[in-house]
Amino acid sequence: GKRAGTGAQWFEIAEGMMEAPWSAILVLYASFLTHQPPSVKFMGSFAASIVTTAKAADHFNRADQAKSLSGAVPGILKTAPEVTFRLVFIALLAFLTRPF
């Protein structure tokens, strides 16, 4: 049968779907705790995490299709708003339910 992806592809997907979201959540949570607007470095880190997570989600959704930059960009742009909403929601939920 046809193999759906390589080990490296699945490693990239796993890293993008696990490490990148937690990085974004921790950046936002720290920003919420300080009660100050996030710095440019924090926002850059958050943006990079969103792109990485959206890219991994797109790779997962298209695991059996040929990969090309022209095909990946629309998928990332389509997925990024949903990823952003979910990450902000989780960070806000963690902040609101933290022990005082």
N, C-alpha and C positions, 0 to 999 in steps of 0.2 A: 504494500500500500504506500500511499504518499505520506511522507512525514510533514507535519505542520510545524515548521520552524526548527531552528537549531537550539542547542543548549545555550549558546551565547545570547540568542534572542530572548529566550525565556528568563535568563539571568537578568537581562536589561529590563524586562517587563516587571519581574519581581522586585528589583531594586527601585524602579520608578513608582511602583504601586505601594511600596512599604516605607522605604527610607525617606523619599522626597516629601510625602504628605506629613510625616511626623516632624520633619525639619520645619516645614511651613507652620504647623500647629504650634510648635514650641516658640518660634519667632513671634507669632501673634500673641500667644499667651504671655510671654515676657513683656511685650508691648502693653498689653492690657494691665498687667500688674504694676507697671511704672506710672500709669495714668498720664503718659506723655505720648505725643505723636511719635511713630517709629522713625528711626533715622533712615538716611538714604541706604546705608548698608543693610539694614533690616528689610526695607522694601525690595531691594535688589535680591536678597536671599529669598524672600517670599515669592517674588516674580519668577525666579529661577526654579523654585520648587513647583510652582503651578505649571510651568512649561514642561518640566521633567515628568510630572504626574500625568499631564494631558497627553504627552507623547507616548508614555507607557500604556495608557488606556487605549489610545489609538492603535498602537502595535498589537495589543491584546485583541481588540475588536477586528483587526485585519490580519490576524496571524497567518492565515492561509493564502494571502494575496501577496503579489510582488511589491516590494518596497521601493518607493521613489520619493524624492524630496517634494515634487509637485503634488504627489498624492498625500503626503504626510501633513503638509501645512494646513490644508482645509480641515483635516481631521483634528489637528491640534486646536485650531481656532474654534471649531465646533464644540470640542470637549472642555476647553478652558473655562468658560463661564460656570458650568456645572461643578467642575473641580474647585473653583474659587469659592462658590457658595458653600459647598460641603466643608471645606477647610475652615472657612470663617465661622460657620455654624459650630463645628466641633471645638474650636478654640474658645469661642464665646460661651458655649455650654460648660467647658472646663472651668472657665473663669467664674461664671455665675454659680457653679456648684462647689467651688473650692471651700475648704474649711477656713473659718476665720480665726 
